[in-house]
Every structure is written in structure tokens, then in C-alpha cells.
């Protein structure tokens, strides 16, 4: 099964809009992929999602997303720090989760924020869906 790390921008789009990001998250919910997360990344997800809540229903949705990640995602223990592979210090937690969790894919809208990571493809959500559909992985 494919192992994914979602950048915060992708999780935000999955939570608050429709499109490729929400399709990927729905596929994770359906058990097609494994979503990897670390404690630091989960805290960042929570911060970004709650900051953008407009009402109580949004807050409930965020709570449900976080509970889902905790229950069904795979927690990555960070043994090694790979900050140098993130062009921006804010993205270091993503890189740490990708490498320590042996992710197959990093899904992000900001591919230019990351240096190439051996054995991990860095794709935008629509590119990922096109690639897995072409490989019959979906």
C-alpha cells in the first residue's frame, strides 16, 4: 500500500474545498493509502486547520479529521532530522516525516519548497491522482 505524507496546504484544501486534495483524503479514509504523520506535523495540521475555521461546524470537521488521522494514520517516530532537505525551515517537519516514515509520496502544492528526496516522489495532488490511476494503484 502506498505511504503518503500530505503537506498542510493539501490537508487544508481537503478539509475546506473540493478537488484532487479531497479525493486523495477520501481515498485515505477508504483505506487505499496510508497517511503518515508525526507529532509535530499533527500539531501543525491542527494549527492551520483551526486558524481557518469560520464556524462551529468547521471546528467539528477539523476535530473529526484530526481524530481520523490519529486513529487510522501511521505515526512516524522521528529518529533523524533532515532539515537540510527543506528549502524553508517551516517545511522541515514534513521532510522529517517523509524520510523517517519511508513515504512513497509527498503530496504538496509547493514542490519548489523541497529538494529531491531519494525514493519519494514529490507531486501536486492532481499529478498524484493521474500517476496512481495510470499505474492501476487506485
N, C-alpha and C positions, 0 to 999 in steps of 0.2 A: 504494500500500500504506500502511496506517495506521502511524503512527510513535508509539510508546509509551514513556513513562518509568514504571517501576514504583517506587513508594515502597518503602523497606526492609521495611515491615510486610507488604506484598503478596508480595515475594520470599520472605520468611521463611515465610509461610503456604504458598506454592507448594512450598517445599522440604520442609516438615515436616508438612503436613496435606493433606487433600483439600478440594475445593470450587472456587469460582469462580476463586480465585487460581491453583490448579494447572491449571485448564482454560486460562486465559489463557497461562500459561507453556508448556503443551503446544502451544498454537496458535502461539506464537512459535517453538518447536522445529520445528514443521511448516512454518514459513515463511509463515504467514498475516499476521504483523505484524512490523515492525522494532522491536527493542528498542534504545533509546538509552541510552548510559551515558557518564560522564566518568571520568577517573582518580580523582577524589575520591569519586565515587559508587561506583565499583567497590571502592575501599578500604573504604568504609562497608558495602557488601554483605558483603564478606569478614569484617569485624569482627563484624557482627551474626550472621551465619550460624555462624561458628566458635565464638562465645561460647555458642551454644545446642546444640552437638554433645554427644551423650551417649555416643557410641561411635565406633570406627574406621570403621564403615560410614557413619555420618553425615558424618565428615570426608571420606571418599571422595566422597560425594554432593555435598558443598559444593565440593570441588575440581572435580568434573565440571561443576557449574553455572557456576562461575567461568570454566572453560576454554571452555564453550559461549558465554558472554557475550562473552568476548574474541574468539572465532573468528567468531561469527555476528552479534553485536550491532554496532551502528554507534557508533563512538567519536565523542563530541562534543567539539570543542575549545572551551574556554571563553574567549571573547574579551571578553565583557561580564559584569559581576557584577550580579545583580538581587536582592540580599539583602532589599531593602525589600518585595518581594512575598511573602516568607515571614514568617509571624507569629512563628515560632520560628527562632532563628539556626541550629539544627541542621538545619533543612529548606532552608536557602539553597542547598545543593549540588543539591538536587532541582530547585528553581526555575531555577537556572543551566543545568542540563542540558535542562530543558523548553524554555526560551526560545532558548538558543543552538542547540539541535538542531531547532527548529521542530516540536516534538511536537504531534500531533493530540490526544493524551490523556495526562493524568497519572492513573494508577490508584493510589488510596490508600484506606485505611480512615479516614483522618483529614482529611477535606475541610475541616474548620474550621481547619486549620493553614495554609491558603493563601488569599491574596486571589485574586479572579478574575484569570485570565491571558488576555489577548486571543488569540483563535484557538485556544485549548487548552481542552478540556473536562476538568474535574476530576470523576472518578467513582469510586465504590466498584467493586470487581471485579464483583459481580453486576449492578450498573447498566450497566457497560460491556458485559457479555455480552448483556444484554437489548437495549441500544441497537444493537449491531452485528448482532444477529440480526434486529432489526426493520428495519434498513437493507439487509439482504442482504449485508453486508460480510464475513460469516464464512464 
